Amino acid sequence: MDRELGISNIKAIHLNDSMTKLASNKDRHANLGEGELGISTVKKLLNRQEFKNIPFILETPALKSNDTMEGEIKKLKGLVK
């Protein structure tokens, strides 16, 4: 991100895992840890020092239902050091 955009230009990060591979030109969201990025990549991204003061906007399929929303948010919180 720093090479392409510059960290200082990033104002927020739209966070979701991806159902499709990089460069597929599709925006298909997956729940955290259930897509192509995987849970370890999501965890690394969340814990990068450069992003400490940048808001993350969570947008995953689990947020569409009250039955699954709480678990997704709990998973997210568990990934942050």
Distance bins in CASP14 RR format, pairs under 12 A and 6 or more apart:
PFRMAT RR
TARGET T0000
AUTHOR 0000-0000-0000
RMODE 2
METHOD distances of the structure
MODEL  1
1 7 1 0 0 1 0 0 0 0 0 0 0
1 8 0 0 0 0 0 1 0 0 0 0 0
1 9 0 0 0 0 1 0 0 0 0 0 0
1 10 1 0 0 1 0 0 0 0 0 0 0
1 13 0 0 0 0 1 0 0 0 0 0 0
1 45 0 0 0 0 1 0 0 0 0 0 0
1 48 0 0 0 0 1 0 0 0 0 0 0
1 50 0 0 0 0 1 0 0 0 0 0 0
1 51 0 0 0 0 1 0 0 0 0 0 0
1 54 0 0 0 0 0 1 0 0 0 0 0
2 8 0 0 0 0 1 0 0 0 0 0 0
2 9 0 0 0 0 1 0 0 0 0 0 0
2 10 0 0 0 0 1 0 0 0 0 0 0
2 48 0 0 0 0 0 1 0 0 0 0 0
2 50 1 0 0 1 0 0 0 0 0 0 0
2 51 0 0 0 0 0 1 0 0 0 0 0
3 9 0 0 0 0 0 1 0 0 0 0 0
4 10 0 0 0 0 0 1 0 0 0 0 0
5 11 0 0 0 0 0 1 0 0 0 0 0
5 13 0 0 0 0 0 1 0 0 0 0 0
5 50 0 0 0 0 0 1 0 0 0 0 0
5 54 0 0 0 0 0 1 0 0 0 0 0
6 50 0 0 0 0 1 0 0 0 0 0 0
6 54 0 0 0 0 0 1 0 0 0 0 0
7 13 0 0 0 0 0 1 0 0 0 0 0
7 48 0 0 0 0 1 0 0 0 0 0 0
7 49 0 0 0 0 0 1 0 0 0 0 0
7 50 1 0 1 0 0 0 0 0 0 0 0
7 51 1 0 0 1 0 0 0 0 0 0 0
7 52 0 0 0 0 0 1 0 0 0 0 0
7 53 0 0 0 0 0 1 0 0 0 0 0
7 54 0 0 0 0 1 0 0 0 0 0 0
8 50 0 0 0 0 1 0 0 0 0 0 0
8 51 0 0 0 0 0 1 0 0 0 0 0
8 53 0 0 0 0 0 1 0 0 0 0 0
8 54 0 0 0 0 0 1 0 0 0 0 0
9 50 0 0 0 0 0 1 0 0 0 0 0
9 54 0 0 0 0 0 1 0 0 0 0 0
10 45 0 0 0 0 0 1 0 0 0 0 0
10 48 0 0 0 0 0 1 0 0 0 0 0
10 50 0 0 0 0 1 0 0 0 0 0 0
10 51 1 0 0 1 0 0 0 0 0 0 0
10 52 0 0 0 0 0 1 0 0 0 0 0
10 53 0 0 0 0 0 1 0 0 0 0 0
10 54 1 0 1 0 0 0 0 0 0 0 0
10 55 0 0 0 0 0 1 0 0 0 0 0
10 56 0 0 0 0 0 1 0 0 0 0 0
11 51 0 0 0 0 0 1 0 0 0 0 0
11 53 0 0 0 0 0 1 0 0 0 0 0
11 54 1 0 0 1 0 0 0 0 0 0 0
11 55 0 0 0 0 1 0 0 0 0 0 0
11 56 0 0 0 0 0 1 0 0 0 0 0
11 57 0 0 0 0 0 1 0 0 0 0 0
12 51 0 0 0 0 1 0 0 0 0 0 0
12 53 0 0 0 0 0 1 0 0 0 0 0
12 54 1 0 0 1 0 0 0 0 0 0 0
12 55 1 0 1 0 0 0 0 0 0 0 0
12 56 1 0 0 1 0 0 0 0 0 0 0
12 57 1 0 1 0 0 0 0 0 0 0 0
12 58 0 0 0 0 0 1 0 0 0 0 0
12 59 0 0 0 0 0 1 0 0 0 0 0
13 42 0 0 0 0 0 1 0 0 0 0 0
13 45 1 0 0 1 0 0 0 0 0 0 0
13 46 0 0 0 0 1 0 0 0 0 0 0
13 48 0 0 0 0 1 0 0 0 0 0 0
13 50 0 0 0 0 0 1 0 0 0 0 0
13 51 1 0 0 1 0 0 0 0 0 0 0
13 52 0 0 0 0 0 1 0 0 0 0 0
13 53 0 0 0 0 0 1 0 0 0 0 0
13 54 1 0 1 0 0 0 0 0 0 0 0
13 55 1 0 0 1 0 0 0 0 0 0 0
13 56 1 0 1 0 0 0 0 0 0 0 0
13 57 1 0 0 1 0 0 0 0 0 0 0
13 58 0 0 0 0 1 0 0 0 0 0 0
13 59 0 0 0 0 0 1 0 0 0 0 0
14 27 0 0 0 0 1 0 0 0 0 0 0
14 29 0 0 0 0 1 0 0 0 0 0 0
14 45 0 0 0 0 0 1 0 0 0 0 0
14 54 0 0 0 0 0 1 0 0 0 0 0
14 55 0 0 0 0 0 1 0 0 0 0 0
14 56 1 0 0 1 0 0 0 0 0 0 0
14 57 1 0 1 0 0 0 0 0 0 0 0
14 58 0 0 0 0 1 0 0 0 0 0 0
14 59 1 0 0 1 0 0 0 0 0 0 0
14 60 0 0 0 0 0 1 0 0 0 0 0
15 29 0 0 0 0 1 0 0 0 0 0 0
15 30 0 0 0 0 0 1 0 0 0 0 0
15 31 0 0 0 0 0 1 0 0 0 0 0
15 32 1 0 0 1 0 0 0 0 0 0 0
15 33 0 0 0 0 0 1 0 0 0 0 0
15 37 0 0 0 0 1 0 0 0 0 0 0
15 41 0 0 0 0 0 1 0 0 0 0 0
15 42 1 0 0 1 0 0 0 0 0 0 0
15 43 0 0 0 0 0 1 0 0 0 0 0
15 45 1 0 0 1 0 0 0 0 0 0 0
15 46 1 0 0 1 0 0 0 0 0 0 0
15 51 0 0 0 0 0 1 0 0 0 0 0
15 54 0 0 0 0 0 1 0 0 0 0 0
15 55 0 0 0 0 1 0 0 0 0 0 0
15 56 1 0 1 0 0 0 0 0 0 0 0
15 57 1 0 0 1 0 0 0 0 0 0 0
15 58 1 0 1 0 0 0 0 0 0 0 0
15 59 1 0 0 1 0 0 0 0 0 0 0
15 60 1 0 0 1 0 0 0 0 0 0 0
15 63 0 0 0 0 0 1 0 0 0 0 0
15 72 0 0 0 0 0 1 0 0 0 0 0
15 73 0 0 0 0 0 1 0 0 0 0 0
15 75 0 0 0 0 0 1 0 0 0 0 0
15 76 1 0 0 1 0 0 0 0 0 0 0
15 79 0 0 0 0 0 1 0 0 0 0 0
15 80 0 0 0 0 0 1 0 0 0 0 0
16 27 0 0 0 0 1 0 0 0 0 0 0
16 28 0 0 0 0 1 0 0 0 0 0 0
16 29 1 0 1 0 0 0 0 0 0 0 0
16 30 1 0 0 1 0 0 0 0 0 0 0
16 31 1 0 0 1 0 0 0 0 0 0 0
16 32 1 0 0 1 0 0 0 0 0 0 0
16 33 0 0 0 0 1 0 0 0 0 0 0
16 34 0 0 0 0 1 0 0 0 0 0 0
16 35 0 0 0 0 1 0 0 0 0 0 0
16 36 0 0 0 0 0 1 0 0 0 0 0
16 37 0 0 0 0 1 0 0 0 0 0 0
16 38 0 0 0 0 0 1 0 0 0 0 0
16 41 0 0 0 0 0 1 0 0 0 0 0
16 42 0 0 0 0 1 0 0 0 0 0 0
16 45 0 0 0 0 0 1 0 0 0 0 0
16 56 0 0 0 0 0 1 0 0 0 0 0
16 57 0 0 0 0 1 0 0 0 0 0 0
16 58 1 0 0 1 0 0 0 0 0 0 0
16 59 1 0 1 0 0 0 0 0 0 0 0
16 60 1 0 1 0 0 0 0 0 0 0 0
16 61 0 0 0 0 1 0 0 0 0 0 0
16 62 0 0 0 0 1 0 0 0 0 0 0
16 63 0 0 0 0 1 0 0 0 0 0 0
16 72 0 0 0 0 0 1 0 0 0 0 0
16 76 0 0 0 0 0 1 0 0 0 0 0
17 28 0 0 0 0 1 0 0 0 0 0 0
17 29 1 0 0 1 0 0 0 0 0 0 0
17 30 1 0 1 0 0 0 0 0 0 0 0
17 31 1 0 0 1 0 0 0 0 0 0 0
17 32 1 0 1 0 0 0 0 0 0 0 0
17 33 1 0 1 0 0 0 0 0 0 0 0
17 34 1 0 1 0 0 0 0 0 0 0 0
17 35 1 0 1 0 0 0 0 0 0 0 0
17 36 1 0 0 1 0 0 0 0 0 0 0
17 37 1 0 1 0 0 0 0 0 0 0 0
17 38 1 0 1 0 0 0 0 0 0 0 0
17 39 0 0 0 0 1 0 0 0 0 0 0
17 40 0 0 0 0 0 1 0 0 0 0 0
17 41 0 0 0 0 1 0 0 0 0 0 0
17 42 1 0 0 1 0 0 0 0 0 0 0
17 43 0 0 0 0 0 1 0 0 0 0 0
17 45 0 0 0 0 0 1 0 0 0 0 0
17 58 0 0 0 0 0 1 0 0 0 0 0
17 59 0 0 0 0 0 1 0 0 0 0 0
17 60 1 0 0 1 0 0 0 0 0 0 0
17 61 0 0 0 0 1 0 0 0 0 0 0
17 62 0 0 0 0 0 1 0 0 0 0 0
17 72 0 0 0 0 0 1 0 0 0 0 0
17 75 0 0 0 0 0 1 0 0 0 0 0
17 76 0 0 0 0 0 1 0 0 0 0 0
17 79 0 0 0 0 0 1 0 0 0 0 0
18 24 0 0 0 0 1 0 0 0 0 0 0
18 25 0 0 0 0 0 1 0 0 0 0 0
18 26 0 0 0 0 1 0 0 0 0 0 0
18 27 0 0 0 0 1 0 0 0 0 0 0
18 28 1 0 0 1 0 0 0 0 0 0 0
18 29 1 0 0 1 0 0 0 0 0 0 0
18 30 1 0 1 0 0 0 0 0 0 0 0
18 31 0 0 0 0 0 1 0 0 0 0 0
18 32 0 0 0 0 0 1 0 0 0 0 0
18 33 0 0 0 0 0 1 0 0 0 0 0
18 34 0 0 0 0 1 0 0 0 0 0 0
18 35 1 0 1 0 0 0 0 0 0 0 0
18 36 1 0 1 0 0 0 0 0 0 0 0
18 37 1 0 1 0 0 0 0 0 0 0 0
18 38 0 0 0 0 1 0 0 0 0 0 0
18 41 0 0 0 0 1 0 0 0 0 0 0
18 42 0 0 0 0 0 1 0 0 0 0 0
18 59 0 0 0 0 0 1 0 0 0 0 0
18 60 0 0 0 0 0 1 0 0 0 0 0
18 61 0 0 0 0 0 1 0 0 0 0 0
19 26 1 0 0 1 0 0 0 0 0 0 0
19 27 0 0 0 0 1 0 0 0 0 0 0
19 28 1 1 0 0 0 0 0 0 0 0 0
19 29 1 0 0 1 0 0 0 0 0 0 0
19 30 1 0 1 0 0 0 0 0 0 0 0
19 31 0 0 0 0 1 0 0 0 0 0 0
19 33 0 0 0 0 0 1 0 0 0 0 0
19 34 0 0 0 0 1 0 0 0 0 0 0
19 35 1 0 0 1 0 0 0 0 0 0 0
19 36 1 0 0 1 0 0 0 0 0 0 0
19 37 0 0 0 0 0 1 0 0 0 0 0
19 38 0 0 0 0 0 1 0 0 0 0 0
19 60 0 0 0 0 0 1 0 0 0 0 0
19 61 0 0 0 0 1 0 0 0 0 0 0
20 26 1 0 1 0 0 0 0 0 0 0 0
20 27 0 0 0 0 1 0 0 0 0 0 0
20 28 1 0 1 0 0 0 0 0 0 0 0
20 29 0 0 0 0 1 0 0 0 0 0 0
20 30 0 0 0 0 1 0 0 0 0 0 0
20 35 0 0 0 0 1 0 0 0 0 0 0
20 36 1 0 0 1 0 0 0 0 0 0 0
20 37 0 0 0 0 0 1 0 0 0 0 0
21 28 0 0 0 0 0 1 0 0 0 0 0
21 30 0 0 0 0 0 1 0 0 0 0 0
21 35 0 0 0 0 1 0 0 0 0 0 0
21 36 1 0 1 0 0 0 0 0 0 0 0
21 37 0 0 0 0 0 1 0 0 0 0 0
22 35 0 0 0 0 0 1 0 0 0 0 0
22 36 1 0 0 1 0 0 0 0 0 0 0
22 37 0 0 0 0 1 0 0 0 0 0 0
22 41 0 0 0 0 0 1 0 0 0 0 0
23 36 0 0 0 0 0 1 0 0 0 0 0
24 36 0 0 0 0 1 0 0 0 0 0 0
26 36 0 0 0 0 0 1 0 0 0 0 0
27 59 0 0 0 0 1 0 0 0 0 0 0
28 34 0 0 0 0 0 1 0 0 0 0 0
28 35 0 0 0 0 1 0 0 0 0 0 0
28 36 0 0 0 0 1 0 0 0 0 0 0
28 59 0 0 0 0 0 1 0 0 0 0 0
28 60 0 0 0 0 0 1 0 0 0 0 0
28 61 0 0 0 0 1 0 0 0 0 0 0
29 35 0 0 0 0 1 0 0 0 0 0 0
29 36 0 0 0 0 0 1 0 0 0 0 0
29 37 0 0 0 0 0 1 0 0 0 0 0
29 57 0 0 0 0 0 1 0 0 0 0 0
29 58 0 0 0 0 1 0 0 0 0 0 0
29 59 1 0 0 1 0 0 0 0 0 0 0
29 60 1 0 1 0 0 0 0 0 0 0 0
29 61 1 0 1 0 0 0 0 0 0 0 0
29 62 0 0 0 0 1 0 0 0 0 0 0
29 63 0 0 0 0 1 0 0 0 0 0 0
29 64 0 0 0 0 0 1 0 0 0 0 0
29 72 0 0 0 0 0 1 0 0 0 0 0
30 36 1 0 0 1 0 0 0 0 0 0 0
30 37 0 0 0 0 1 0 0 0 0 0 0
30 38 0 0 0 0 1 0 0 0 0 0 0
30 39 0 0 0 0 0 1 0 0 0 0 0
30 42 0 0 0 0 0 1 0 0 0 0 0
30 59 0 0 0 0 0 1 0 0 0 0 0
30 60 1 0 0 1 0 0 0 0 0 0 0
30 61 1 0 0 1 0 0 0 0 0 0 0
30 62 0 0 0 0 1 0 0 0 0 0 0
30 72 0 0 0 0 0 1 0 0 0 0 0
31 37 0 0 0 0 0 1 0 0 0 0 0
31 38 0 0 0 0 0 1 0 0 0 0 0
31 39 0 0 0 0 0 1 0 0 0 0 0
31 42 0 0 0 0 0 1 0 0 0 0 0
31 58 0 0 0 0 0 1 0 0 0 0 0
31 59 0 0 0 0 0 1 0 0 0 0 0
31 60 1 0 1 0 0 0 0 0 0 0 0
31 61 1 0 1 0 0 0 0 0 0 0 0
31 62 1 0 1 0 0 0 0 0 0 0 0
31 63 0 0 0 0 1 0 0 0 0 0 0
31 64 0 0 0 0 0 1 0 0 0 0 0
31 65 0 0 0 0 0 1 0 0 0 0 0
31 68 1 0 0 1 0 0 0 0 0 0 0
31 69 0 0 0 0 0 1 0 0 0 0 0
31 71 0 0 0 0 1 0 0 0 0 0 0
31 72 1 0 0 1 0 0 0 0 0 0 0
31 73 0 0 0 0 0 1 0 0 0 0 0
31 75 0 0 0 0 1 0 0 0 0 0 0
31 76 0 0 0 0 0 1 0 0 0 0 0
32 38 1 0 0 1 0 0 0 0 0 0 0
32 39 1 0 0 1 0 0 0 0 0 0 0
32 40 0 0 0 0 0 1 0 0 0 0 0
32 41 0 0 0 0 0 1 0 0 0 0 0
32 42 1 0 1 0 0 0 0 0 0 0 0
32 43 0 0 0 0 1 0 0 0 0 0 0
32 45 0 0 0 0 0 1 0 0 0 0 0
32 46 0 0 0 0 1 0 0 0 0 0 0
32 56 0 0 0 0 0 1 0 0 0 0 0
32 58 0 0 0 0 1 0 0 0 0 0 0
32 59 0 0 0 0 0 1 0 0 0 0 0
32 60 1 0 0 1 0 0 0 0 0 0 0
32 61 0 0 0 0 0 1 0 0 0 0 0
32 62 0 0 0 0 1 0 0 0 0 0 0
32 63 0 0 0 0 0 1 0 0 0 0 0
32 68 0 0 0 0 0 1 0 0 0 0 0
32 71 0 0 0 0 1 0 0 0 0 0 0
32 72 1 0 0 1 0 0 0 0 0 0 0
32 73 0 0 0 0 1 0 0 0 0 0 0
32 74 0 0 0 0 0 1 0 0 0 0 0
32 75 1 0 1 0 0 0 0 0 0 0 0
32 76 1 0 0 1 0 0 0 0 0 0 0
32 77 0 0 0 0 0 1 0 0 0 0 0
32 78 0 0 0 0 0 1 0 0 0 0 0
32 79 1 0 0 1 0 0 0 0 0 0 0
32 80 0 0 0 0 0 1 0 0 0 0 0
33 39 1 1 0 0 0 0 0 0 0 0 0
33 40 0 0 0 0 1 0 0 0 0 0 0
33 41 0 0 0 0 1 0 0 0 0 0 0
33 42 1 0 0 1 0 0 0 0 0 0 0
33 43 0 0 0 0 1 0 0 0 0 0 0
33 45 0 0 0 0 0 1 0 0 0 0 0
33 46 0 0 0 0 0 1 0 0 0 0 0
33 60 0 0 0 0 1 0 0 0 0 0 0
33 61 0 0 0 0 0 1 0 0 0 0 0
33 62 0 0 0 0 0 1 0 0 0 0 0
33 72 0 0 0 0 0 1 0 0 0 0 0
33 75 0 0 0 0 1 0 0 0 0 0 0
33 76 0 0 0 0 0 1 0 0 0 0 0
33 79 0 0 0 0 1 0 0 0 0 0 0
34 42 0 0 0 0 0 1 0 0 0 0 0
34 60 0 0 0 0 1 0 0 0 0 0 0
34 61 0 0 0 0 1 0 0 0 0 0 0
34 62 0 0 0 0 1 0 0 0 0 0 0
34 68 0 0 0 0 0 1 0 0 0 0 0
34 72 0 0 0 0 0 1 0 0 0 0 0
34 75 0 0 0 0 0 1 0 0 0 0 0
35 41 0 0 0 0 1 0 0 0 0 0 0
35 42 0 0 0 0 1 0 0 0 0 0 0
35 60 0 0 0 0 0 1 0 0 0 0 0
35 61 0 0 0 0 0 1 0 0 0 0 0
36 42 0 0 0 0 0 1 0 0 0 0 0
37 43 0 0 0 0 1 0 0 0 0 0 0
37 44 0 0 0 0 1 0 0 0 0 0 0
37 45 0 0 0 0 1 0 0 0 0 0 0
37 46 0 0 0 0 0 1 0 0 0 0 0
37 60 0 0 0 0 0 1 0 0 0 0 0
37 79 0 0 0 0 0 1 0 0 0 0 0
38 44 0 0 0 0 0 1 0 0 0 0 0
38 45 0 0 0 0 0 1 0 0 0 0 0
38 75 0 0 0 0 0 1 0 0 0 0 0
38 79 0 0 0 0 0 1 0 0 0 0 0
39 45 0 0 0 0 0 1 0 0 0 0 0
39 46 0 0 0 0 0 1 0 0 0 0 0
39 75 0 0 0 0 1 0 0 0 0 0 0
39 76 0 0 0 0 0 1 0 0 0 0 0
39 78 0 0 0 0 0 1 0 0 0 0 0
39 79 1 0 0 1 0 0 0 0 0 0 0
40 46 0 0 0 0 0 1 0 0 0 0 0
40 47 0 0 0 0 0 1 0 0 0 0 0
40 79 0 0 0 0 1 0 0 0 0 0 0
41 47 0 0 0 0 0 1 0 0 0 0 0
41 48 0 0 0 0 0 1 0 0 0 0 0
41 79 0 0 0 0 0 1 0 0 0 0 0
42 48 0 0 0 0 0 1 0 0 0 0 0
42 56 0 0 0 0 0 1 0 0 0 0 0
42 58 0 0 0 0 0 1 0 0 0 0 0
42 60 0 0 0 0 0 1 0 0 0 0 0
42 72 0 0 0 0 0 1 0 0 0 0 0
42 75 0 0 0 0 1 0 0 0 0 0 0
42 76 0 0 0 0 1 0 0 0 0 0 0
42 78 0 0 0 0 0 1 0 0 0 0 0
42 79 1 0 0 1 0 0 0 0 0 0 0
42 80 0 0 0 0 0 1 0 0 0 0 0
43 75 0 0 0 0 0 1 0 0 0 0 0
43 76 0 0 0 0 1 0 0 0 0 0 0
43 77 0 0 0 0 0 1 0 0 0 0 0
43 78 0 0 0 0 1 0 0 0 0 0 0
43 79 1 0 1 0 0 0 0 0 0 0 0
43 80 0 0 0 0 1 0 0 0 0 0 0
43 81 0 0 0 0 1 0 0 0 0 0 0
44 50 0 0 0 0 0 1 0 0 0 0 0
44 51 0 0 0 0 0 1 0 0 0 0 0
44 79 0 0 0 0 1 0 0 0 0 0 0
44 80 0 0 0 0 0 1 0 0 0 0 0
44 81 0 0 0 0 0 1 0 0 0 0 0
45 51 1 0 0 1 0 0 0 0 0 0 0
45 52 0 0 0 0 0 1 0 0 0 0 0
45 54 0 0 0 0 0 1 0 0 0 0 0
45 56 0 0 0 0 1 0 0 0 0 0 0
45 76 0 0 0 0 0 1 0 0 0 0 0
45 79 0 0 0 0 1 0 0 0 0 0 0
45 80 0 0 0 0 0 1 0 0 0 0 0
46 52 0 0 0 0 0 1 0 0 0 0 0
46 54 0 0 0 0 0 1 0 0 0 0 0
46 55 0 0 0 0 0 1 0 0 0 0 0
46 56 1 0 0 1 0 0 0 0 0 0 0
46 58 0 0 0 0 0 1 0 0 0 0 0
46 75 0 0 0 0 0 1 0 0 0 0 0
46 76 1 0 0 1 0 0 0 0 0 0 0
46 77 0 0 0 0 1 0 0 0 0 0 0
46 78 0 0 0 0 1 0 0 0 0 0 0
46 79 1 0 1 0 0 0 0 0 0 0 0
46 80 1 0 1 0 0 0 0 0 0 0 0
46 81 0 0 0 0 1 0 0 0 0 0 0
47 56 0 0 0 0 0 1 0 0 0 0 0
47 76 0 0 0 0 0 1 0 0 0 0 0
47 78 0 0 0 0 0 1 0 0 0 0 0
47 79 1 0 0 1 0 0 0 0 0 0 0
47 80 1 0 0 1 0 0 0 0 0 0 0
47 81 1 0 1 0 0 0 0 0 0 0 0
48 54 0 0 0 0 1 0 0 0 0 0 0
48 56 0 0 0 0 0 1 0 0 0 0 0
48 80 0 0 0 0 0 1 0 0 0 0 0
48 81 0 0 0 0 0 1 0 0 0 0 0
49 81 0 0 0 0 0 1 0 0 0 0 0
51 80 0 0 0 0 0 1 0 0 0 0 0
52 80 0 0 0 0 0 1 0 0 0 0 0
52 81 0 0 0 0 0 1 0 0 0 0 0
56 73 0 0 0 0 0 1 0 0 0 0 0
56 76 0 0 0 0 1 0 0 0 0 0 0
56 77 0 0 0 0 0 1 0 0 0 0 0
56 79 0 0 0 0 0 1 0 0 0 0 0
56 80 0 0 0 0 1 0 0 0 0 0 0
57 63 0 0 0 0 0 1 0 0 0 0 0
57 76 0 0 0 0 0 1 0 0 0 0 0
58 64 0 0 0 0 0 1 0 0 0 0 0
58 69 0 0 0 0 1 0 0 0 0 0 0
58 71 0 0 0 0 0 1 0 0 0 0 0
58 72 1 0 0 1 0 0 0 0 0 0 0
58 73 1 0 0 1 0 0 0 0 0 0 0
58 74 0 0 0 0 0 1 0 0 0 0 0
58 75 0 0 0 0 0 1 0 0 0 0 0
58 76 1 0 0 1 0 0 0 0 0 0 0
58 77 0 0 0 0 0 1 0 0 0 0 0
58 79 0 0 0 0 0 1 0 0 0 0 0
58 80 0 0 0 0 0 1 0 0 0 0 0
59 69 0 0 0 0 0 1 0 0 0 0 0
59 72 0 0 0 0 0 1 0 0 0 0 0
59 76 0 0 0 0 0 1 0 0 0 0 0
60 68 0 0 0 0 1 0 0 0 0 0 0
60 69 0 0 0 0 1 0 0 0 0 0 0
60 71 0 0 0 0 0 1 0 0 0 0 0
60 72 1 0 1 0 0 0 0 0 0 0 0
60 73 0 0 0 0 1 0 0 0 0 0 0
60 75 0 0 0 0 1 0 0 0 0 0 0
60 76 0 0 0 0 1 0 0 0 0 0 0
61 67 0 0 0 0 0 1 0 0 0 0 0
61 68 1 0 0 1 0 0 0 0 0 0 0
61 69 0 0 0 0 0 1 0 0 0 0 0
61 72 0 0 0 0 1 0 0 0 0 0 0
62 68 1 0 1 0 0 0 0 0 0 0 0
62 69 1 0 0 1 0 0 0 0 0 0 0
62 70 0 0 0 0 1 0 0 0 0 0 0
62 71 1 0 0 1 0 0 0 0 0 0 0
62 72 1 1 0 0 0 0 0 0 0 0 0
62 73 0 0 0 0 1 0 0 0 0 0 0
62 74 0 0 0 0 0 1 0 0 0 0 0
62 75 0 0 0 0 1 0 0 0 0 0 0
62 76 0 0 0 0 1 0 0 0 0 0 0
63 69 1 0 1 0 0 0 0 0 0 0 0
63 70 0 0 0 0 0 1 0 0 0 0 0
63 71 0 0 0 0 1 0 0 0 0 0 0
63 72 1 0 0 1 0 0 0 0 0 0 0
63 73 0 0 0 0 1 0 0 0 0 0 0
63 75 0 0 0 0 0 1 0 0 0 0 0
63 76 0 0 0 0 0 1 0 0 0 0 0
64 72 0 0 0 0 1 0 0 0 0 0 0
65 71 0 0 0 0 0 1 0 0 0 0 0
65 72 0 0 0 0 1 0 0 0 0 0 0
66 72 0 0 0 0 0 1 0 0 0 0 0
66 73 0 0 0 0 0 1 0 0 0 0 0
68 74 0 0 0 0 0 1 0 0 0 0 0
68 75 0 0 0 0 0 1 0 0 0 0 0
69 75 0 0 0 0 0 1 0 0 0 0 0
69 76 0 0 0 0 0 1 0 0 0 0 0
70 76 0 0 0 0 0 1 0 0 0 0 0
70 77 0 0 0 0 0 1 0 0 0 0 0
71 77 0 0 0 0 1 0 0 0 0 0 0
71 78 0 0 0 0 0 1 0 0 0 0 0
72 78 0 0 0 0 0 1 0 0 0 0 0
72 79 0 0 0 0 0 1 0 0 0 0 0
73 79 0 0 0 0 0 1 0 0 0 0 0
73 80 0 0 0 0 0 1 0 0 0 0 0
74 80 0 0 0 0 0 1 0 0 0 0 0
END
